[in-house]
Amino acid sequence: MTLPWASLVCLLVGALVVIAFATPLTKQPWVLTGLAMAAAVASAFFSAHLDGSRMVVVHAVAIFLLIALLLMPRLELHVDQQRPEAVALLLLAGVGTIVLATGGDLLQLVIGMETLSLSSVLLVAMGWGQAPAEAAFKYFVLAAVSLAALVYGLGLIYFSTGSVAFPDLSRGAPNLVLLAGVVLMTAGFIFELALVPLHWGALDAYTAAAPGAAGAVMALSKLGAILAIVRLAPLGGSSFLFVVGMVGLLTAVWATIAALSQREIRRLLAYSAIAHAGFLAMAAGSGDAGRPAAIFYVVVYGATAMLVFASLAGLGPEPISFAELPARLGVQRSLALCFGLMSLAGIPPLPGFWAKLALFGPTWRALGPVPTIIGIAAAVAAAVYYLAPIPDLWNGLKLPSRRAAGNAGVVLAALTVLLLTVVPGYLWSVLGA
């Protein structure tokens, strides 16, 4: 697999142009957004000729970036003049995601991981108030630990094979040194995916960051990390794949139980992100059969996560209880949040239902009936906390309608989720499943 260089160059040039003209662009937020959006659209255009999974990755990154960029003029920054820097960091996070997901060797994956992690840390830290800075520091410390695991694991693989390329196991099972390297590198990517017990930094970051940035960080990090894991974990053998799947199951169950007690919307969505990371790891632990299911699931989840966080954009860093949501959101955003929550809950025929349906087939065959049934029970239980805010949001539809700035990002996210509702089979066929 080779990197989509044309798409990467588009995003890099976009970031450089934004930084070069940061001072005048500070006073023209929509020009700033337009330039960055042009870079994202160009990256998608130059990936149209790629094979299935790489094209899906680049197009998904472009869509996530477009939604987040439309929310940038309303992003709650501690220093408002840093808006161009935030846009540039968002484009660099897209670069890191593509490199992490499509890198041709293990060193490229490490570079992509760190580009994504550092960009995400800075985006979180730039939010208004003290909570984002504290959350970003925790995230940075854990990212540094994960980098150590990645580099040490890469060193062990290089020592064993004499190369940083993906090892060729056609000649036999991996030796202990190679297996240790694969385990350490997978652990580094598990941090980015936010699986238990490496989820704490991501949990705080998702809660404290400005919603427009939190949605992008969440969607991009899971897209990049799961693609890296589904490529790397099979090198550890079937037993290691089973371990990855069981860690995913533990994560999904733990996060579901924790989310059931939440009554603040951002904290609920943060635990939701951890639970979905667990389901993704279950797909990754299912081997080759789980790969298309994992990609399909992460694209659907990323689009829906962007929708729910776009609905909350511009509301400030304070906690928001379910009862407060209608008055703070208005009619349009309340409807959008309802739509997103029902998709995350897996209500048919919304795309979240098709994603879970695609997931549990491979897990049944690879991990066995008992883990799959437990996972299905966790997915069903998750509907309880996803639907908990719906009555308050529904009652809020009786309030007078008001227009809120930043609705363009909400509309694009809603259209993306709607498209995945109407034609989920097209994405599934592109992945070659």
C-alpha positions in Angstrom: 0.0 0.0 0.0 1.4 3.4 -1.0 0.5 6.8 0.4 -1.9 9.0 -1.6 0.7 11.7 -2.1 -1.5 14.1 -4.2 -4.2 14.2 -1.5 -1.5 14.7 1.3 0.1 17.6 -0.7 -3.3 19.4 -1.0 -3.8 19.3 2.7 -0.2 20.3 3.5 -0.3 23.2 1.0 -3.6 24.3 2.5 -2.1 24.3 6.0 1.0 26.3 4.9 -1.1 28.9 3.0 -3.3 29.4 6.1 -0.2 29.9 8.3 1.6 32.1 5.8 -1.4 34.5 5.7 -2.6 34.0 9.3 -2.6 37.7 10.2 -5.0 39.0 7.5 -7.1 35.8 7.6 -7.8 36.4 11.3 -10.1 39.2 10.4 -11.8 37.2 7.6 -13.0 33.9 9.1 -15.0 32.8 6.1 -12.2 33.4 3.7 -10.0 31.3 6.0 -12.6 28.5 6.1 -13.0 28.7 2.3 -9.3 28.2 1.7 -9.1 25.2 4.0 -12.3 23.7 2.5 -10.8 24.0 -1.0 -7.7 22.0 0.2 -10.0 19.3 1.6 -12.1 19.1 -1.6 -8.9 18.9 -3.7 -7.6 16.1 -1.5 -10.8 14.1 -2.2 -10.7 14.9 -5.9 -7.2 13.5 -6.3 -8.1 10.3 -4.5 -10.9 9.3 -6.8 -8.7 6.8 -8.7 -7.5 4.9 -5.6 -8.5 1.4 -4.6 -11.5 0.9 -2.4 -10.2 1.3 1.2 -7.8 4.1 0.5 -10.4 6.1 -1.5 -12.9 5.6 1.4 -10.3 6.8 3.9 -9.4 10.0 2.0 -13.0 10.8 1.2 -14.0 10.2 4.8 -11.2 12.5 6.1 -12.2 15.2 3.6 -15.9 15.0 4.7 -14.9 15.2 8.4 -12.7 18.1 7.7 -15.4 20.0 5.7 -17.8 19.6 8.6 -15.3 20.7 11.2 -14.2 23.7 9.0 -17.7 24.9 8.7 -17.8 25.0 12.5 -14.5 26.8 12.8 -15.9 30.4 12.8 -17.9 29.5 15.9 -15.1 27.5 17.6 -14.7 28.5 21.3 -11.0 29.5 21.4 -9.2 30.9 24.4 -7.4 33.3 22.1 -9.7 34.2 19.2 -6.7 35.4 17.1 -5.5 31.8 16.9 -8.3 30.7 14.6 -5.9 30.3 11.5 -3.7 28.1 13.6 -6.6 26.0 14.6 -7.6 25.5 11.0 -4.0 24.6 10.0 -3.9 22.1 12.9 -7.1 20.5 11.7 -5.7 20.1 8.2 -2.5 18.6 9.7 -4.7 16.2 11.7 -6.2 15.1 8.4 -2.7 14.5 7.0 -1.8 12.4 10.0 -5.0 10.4 9.7 -4.3 9.5 6.1 -0.7 8.6 6.7 -1.6 6.5 9.7 -4.4 4.7 7.8 -2.5 4.1 4.5 1.2 4.2 5.3 3.3 1.8 3.3 5.6 0.8 6.2 5.7 0.9 10.0 7.8 4.1 10.2 5.2 6.0 8.2 2.5 4.7 10.6 4.4 6.1 13.5 4.9 9.5 11.8 1.2 9.6 11.0 0.3 8.7 14.5 2.4 11.5 16.0 1.2 14.1 13.5 -2.4 13.2 14.4 -1.8 13.1 18.1 0.1 16.4 18.4 -2.4 18.2 16.2 -5.2 16.8 18.3 -3.5 17.8 21.6 -3.0 21.4 20.4 -6.6 21.6 19.1 -7.9 20.6 22.5 -5.6 22.9 24.4 -6.7 26.0 22.4 -10.2 25.7 23.7 -11.7 28.4 26.1 -11.2 28.0 29.8 -8.8 25.9 32.0 -10.4 22.5 31.5 -9.1 22.1 27.9 -5.5 22.9 28.9 -5.6 20.3 31.7 -7.2 17.7 29.4 -4.7 18.4 26.7 -1.8 17.9 29.1 -3.1 14.5 30.2 -3.6 13.6 26.5 -0.1 14.7 25.7 1.5 12.7 28.5 -0.3 9.5 27.4 0.6 10.3 23.8 4.3 10.5 24.8 4.0 7.1 26.5 2.3 5.6 23.4 5.1 7.0 21.2 7.7 5.3 23.4 5.8 2.0 22.9 5.6 2.6 19.2 9.3 3.4 18.8 10.4 0.5 21.0 8.1 -1.9 19.2 9.4 -0.6 15.8 13.0 -1.2 17.1 12.2 -4.8 18.0 10.6 -5.4 14.6 13.6 -3.9 12.8 16.0 -6.0 15.0 14.0 -9.1 14.1 13.5 -8.5 10.3 16.1 -5.9 9.4 13.4 -3.7 7.9 10.7 -1.2 8.9 8.3 -2.8 6.3 5.3 -4.8 7.4 6.8 -8.3 8.2 6.1 -11.1 5.8 4.8 -14.1 7.8 4.3 -16.4 4.8 7.4 -18.3 5.9 6.1 -19.2 9.4 4.9 -17.8 12.7 6.6 -14.7 14.2 9.5 -15.2 16.7 9.2 -13.8 20.2 11.1 -10.6 19.4 8.9 -9.8 16.4 5.8 -10.7 18.4 6.8 -8.4 21.2 7.3 -5.6 18.6 3.9 -6.1 17.1 2.3 -6.1 20.6 4.0 -2.9 21.6 3.1 -1.1 18.4 -0.5 -2.2 18.6 -0.6 -0.9 22.2 0.5 2.5 20.9 -2.4 2.5 18.3 -4.8 1.3 21.0 -4.1 4.6 22.8 -5.2 6.5 19.8 -8.3 4.4 19.4 -9.0 4.9 23.1 -9.5 1.4 24.4 -9.5 0.5 28.1 -7.1 0.9 30.0 -5.6 3.6 27.7 -8.8 5.7 27.4 -8.4 8.3 30.2 -6.7 10.9 28.2 -9.1 10.7 25.3 -12.1 10.7 27.7 -11.1 14.0 29.2 -10.2 15.5 25.8 -13.5 14.6 24.3 -15.3 16.1 27.3 -13.3 19.4 27.7 -12.5 20.3 24.1 -14.7 22.7 22.1 -17.4 20.6 20.5 -16.3 21.5 16.9 -12.8 20.3 17.7 -13.8 17.3 19.8 -15.9 15.8 17.0 -13.1 16.1 14.5 -10.5 14.7 16.9 -12.8 11.8 17.8 -13.7 10.9 14.2 -10.2 11.3 12.7 -8.3 9.5 15.5 -10.6 6.4 15.4 -10.4 6.3 11.6 -6.7 6.4 11.5 -6.1 4.1 14.5 -8.5 1.3 13.5 -7.0 1.1 10.0 -3.5 0.8 11.5 -4.7 -1.9 13.9 -6.5 -4.0 11.3 -3.2 -4.1 9.3 -0.8 -4.7 12.2 -2.7 -7.0 14.6 -2.9 -10.0 12.3 0.9 -10.2 12.3 0.7 -11.3 15.9 -1.3 -14.4 15.0 -4.7 -15.7 15.8 -4.2 -15.7 19.6 -3.2 -12.1 19.6 -6.2 -11.2 17.4 -8.4 -12.9 20.0 -6.8 -10.8 22.8 -7.5 -7.6 20.8 -11.1 -8.6 20.3 -11.5 -9.4 24.1 -10.0 -6.0 25.0 -12.5 -4.4 22.7 -15.4 -6.4 24.3 -14.2 -5.3 27.8 -14.0 -1.7 26.6 -17.5 -1.8 25.1 -19.1 -3.3 28.3 -17.2 -1.0 30.7 -18.0 2.2 28.7 -21.7 1.2 28.3 -22.1 0.7 32.1 -20.3 4.0 32.8 -22.4 5.9 30.2 -25.7 4.7 31.7 -25.2 7.0 34.7 -24.4 10.1 32.8 -26.8 13.1 32.7 -24.5 15.6 30.9 -24.5 15.3 27.2 -20.8 15.8 26.5 -19.7 13.3 29.1 -22.2 10.8 27.7 -20.8 11.3 24.2 -17.3 10.8 25.5 -18.1 7.4 27.1 -20.0 6.6 23.9 -16.8 7.1 21.9 -15.0 4.7 24.2 -17.7 2.1 23.7 -17.6 2.4 19.9 -13.8 2.0 20.1 -14.5 -1.3 21.8 -16.8 -2.4 19.0 -14.2 -1.4 16.4 -11.5 -3.5 18.3 -13.9 -6.5 18.2 -14.0 -6.1 14.4 -10.2 -5.8 14.2 -9.9 -8.9 16.3 -12.0 -10.8 13.8 -9.1 -10.9 11.3 -9.6 -10.5 7.5 -13.3 -10.9 7.7 -13.6 -8.0 10.2 -11.5 -5.5 8.1 -14.3 -4.2 5.8 -16.7 -4.2 8.8 -14.3 -2.1 10.8 -13.9 0.4 8.0 -17.6 0.6 7.4 -18.3 1.0 11.1 -15.7 3.7 11.7 -16.9 5.8 8.7 -20.5 5.6 9.9 -19.6 6.3 13.5 -17.3 9.2 12.5 -20.0 10.9 10.4 -22.6 10.5 13.2 -20.2 11.8 15.8 -19.5 14.8 13.7 -23.3 15.4 13.5 -23.9 15.2 17.3 -20.9 17.4 18.1 -21.8 19.9 15.4 -25.2 20.2 17.0 -23.4 21.3 20.3 -20.9 23.7 18.6 -20.8 27.2 20.0 -22.5 26.4 23.3 -19.4 27.1 25.4 -17.4 24.8 27.8 -19.9 24.6 30.6 -21.6 21.2 31.3 -25.1 20.9 29.7 -27.7 18.7 31.3 -30.3 17.0 29.2 -33.0 19.3 30.5 -31.1 22.4 29.3 -30.5 21.1 25.8 -33.8 22.4 24.1 -33.4 26.0 25.2 -29.7 26.0 24.3 -30.0 24.3 20.9 -33.2 25.5 19.3 -35.4 23.5 17.0 -33.0 22.8 14.1 -30.1 21.6 16.2 -32.4 19.6 18.5 -33.7 17.7 15.5 -30.1 17.1 14.3 -29.0 15.9 17.7 -32.1 13.5 17.9 -31.1 12.2 14.4 -27.5 11.6 15.5 -28.4 10.0 18.8 -30.8 7.6 17.2 -28.2 6.5 14.7 -25.6 6.0 17.4 -28.3 3.9 19.2 -28.6 1.6 16.2 -32.2 2.4 15.4 -33.1 0.9 12.0 -32.9 2.0 9.2 -30.4 4.6 10.3 -26.7 3.8 9.4 -25.7 2.9 13.0 -28.0 -0.1 12.7 -26.2 -1.3 9.5 -22.8 -0.7 11.0 -23.6 -3.0 14.0 -25.2 -5.6 11.7 -22.0 -5.6 9.6 -19.9 -5.9 12.8 -21.4 -8.9 14.6 -21.3 -11.3 11.7 -17.5 -11.5 11.6 -17.2 -11.5 15.4 -19.6 -14.4 15.7 -17.4 -16.5 13.3 -14.0 -15.3 14.7 -14.5 -14.7 18.4 -17.4 -17.1 19.1 -21.0 -16.8 20.1 -20.5 -15.9 23.8 -18.4 -12.7 23.2 -20.7 -11.7 20.3 -23.8 -12.1 22.4 -22.2 -10.0 25.2 -21.3 -7.4 22.6 -24.9 -7.4 21.2 -26.2 -7.0 24.8 -23.9 -4.0 25.3 -25.1 -2.5 22.0 -28.7 -2.9 23.1 -28.1 -1.5 26.5 -26.4 1.5 24.8 -29.7 2.5 23.3 -30.9 3.3 26.9 -28.5 6.1 27.4 -28.6 7.3 23.8 -32.4 7.7 24.0 -32.4 9.3 27.4 -32.1 12.9 26.1 -34.7 12.4 23.4 -37.8 13.2 25.5 -36.3 16.6 26.6 -35.2 17.3 23.0 -38.6 16.4 21.7 -40.4 18.6 24.2 -38.1 21.4 23.1 -39.5 21.3 19.6 -42.4 23.3 20.9 -40.1 26.3 21.7 -39.9 29.2 19.2 -37.5 28.5 16.4 -34.3 30.6 16.2 -31.5 30.6 13.7 -28.0 29.8 15.1 -24.7 30.6 13.4 -22.8 27.6 12.3 -25.7 25.6 11.0 -24.0 24.9 7.7 -21.8 22.3 9.4 -24.8 20.7 11.0 -26.6 20.5 7.6 -23.6 18.9 5.9 -23.2 16.4 8.7 -26.9 15.6 8.7 -26.8 15.1 4.9 -23.8 12.7 5.2 -25.6 10.6 7.8 -28.8 10.7 5.6 -26.8 9.5 2.6 -25.4 6.6 4.6 -28.9 5.8 5.6 -30.2 5.7 2.1 -27.3 3.9 0.3 -25.2 2.0 2.9 -24.7 -0.8 0.4 -22.7 1.5 -1.9 -20.0 2.1 0.8 -20.0 -1.6 1.6 -19.5 -2.5 -2.1 -16.6 0.0 -2.4 -14.9 -1.7 0.4 -15.0 -5.0 -1.5 -17.1 -6.8 1.1 
